[in-house]
Amino acid sequence: MHVGLTATPYRADGKGLGGSYDELIVVASTRELIADGYLVEPRVLTVSASSLPDLSRVRVRGGDYDEKALGDAVNQRALVGNIVEHWLQHADRARTVVFAVSIAHSRHVVERFREAGVPAEHLDGDTPTGDRDAILARLARGETRVVGSVGTLCEGWDMPAVKCAILARPTKSTGLYLQQAGRILRPWEDVRALILDHAGCAVEHGLPQDDREFTLDGVEKGGDPKRKPVRSKTCPSCFAVLPLGTAVCPVCATLLGGAAAPLRETADRLVEATPAVQPRPRAPPPDDRGVLDVLRQAARAGGRLGWDAFDGQ
């Protein structure tokens, strides 16, 4: 018997996990974990479509963008400049992780932060372990405010004091997007998490805290479109990223869903992406002892073996 544990049951190539597992059990949604205090709800700022990098010539390989072509598309001085400017405007110098496309892209971002007087460092898969530990220790102490990374901190890394994530890497992978966003969602001193989305990930995949329908079936090429991830929509007036069912933009009050709202000129700035409907608070969960007693009773009633071994513990 095999048991797999994950917060993101996706494969980058779109194939499902049904070949390895028989059943998928969702024990808690992101919104439930936020309501119970295990995660914090992020504030998500994104950019208008005109400010996103042009990916029309970037091919998709193995379920995601070709890394070299993607790096060339995003590693432009204007885009990198916007990343630094928007961080200075919105992040209040919070400790930050930047998810870049390539080593050159990450180093370019770090260089621009340093030019702006912000202590910033770069690490990647070739960074020696000792140097990596030293960089992250300086980030933990606050001596370094920004760390640029490439494929090293997006999974399995936890530093709750880091409360800002800059998404500078467009991706077709919902799993990668949620992993990157999730790195800053641990509670820390009542500081709210901030995501600066310069890659259009929130438009492509929805907000990190959105409820999602998980399945063991994959999204095969040419398969059932109903199984594809639900996309968000963007307000035509303020470019806020919203759930598909939103009737009125909660940011600028524009009516959505009927006749197209007239576009108005907006400054090239980040705008907040907020859900239209706030989740209702959940009742506090029962204490662990109460849960264990219920499980014992169910085990005894069903004649299952092994449960009584936990008596008195």
Sequence and secondary structure as in RCSB ss.txt:
>XXXX:A:sequence
MHVGLTATPYRADGKGLGGSYDELIVVASTRELIADGYLVEPRVLTVSASSLPDLSRVRVRGGDYDEKALGDAVN
QRALVGNIVEHWLQHADRARTVVFAVSIAHSRHVVERFREAGVPAEHLDGDTPTGDRDAILARLARGETRVVGSV
GTLCEGWDMPAVKCAILARPTKSTGLYLQQAGRILRPWEDVRALILDHAGCAVEHGLPQDDREFTLDGVEKGGDP
KRKPVRSKTCPSCFAVLPLGTAVCPVCATLLGGAAAPLRETADRLVEATPAVQPRPRAPPPDDRGVLDVLRQAAR
AGGRLGWDAFDGQ
>XXXX:A:secstr
      S    TTS  STTT S       HHHHHHTTSS   EEEE  GGGS   TT  EETTEE HHHHHHHH 
 HHHHHHHHHHHHHHSTT  EEEE SSHHHHHHHHHHHHHTT  EEEE TTS HHHHHHHHHHHHHTS  EEEES
SSSSSS   TT  EEEE    S HHHHHHHHHTT S  TT   EEEESS HHHHH  TTS     SS   TT  G
GGS    EE TTT  EE TT SB TTT  B SSS        S  EEE  SS          HHHHHHHHHHHHH
HTT SSGGGGTT 
